[in-house]
C-alpha cells in the first residue's frame, strides 16, 4: 500500500497503527492525520529510535497492510 492510500484510509487504519506502535497514544494517532513525517517523528520520540529505523518500521508496516480485494471472495456461493 502506498502512503497516499494510507492517508486516504487513515481512520480505518488507526487500530493497526496502535497495534504496531502501542506507545503511541490515541491522541497521537488522531493528530497524525495520516501524515508520514508526523508518524516518523512520533515513533522516534516514543521509542527512542533513529530516523532510519523508524522509516524501516513504517515501510514494513505498510507492506503488511496491503489490501486484497479478493479477500471476501474465498467462499463463493
Buried (B, 14 or more C-beta within 10 A) or exposed (E): BEBEBBBEBBEEBBEBBBEBBEEBEEEBBEEBEBBBEEBBBBBBEBEEBEEEEBBEBBEEBBEEBEEEEEEEEEEEE
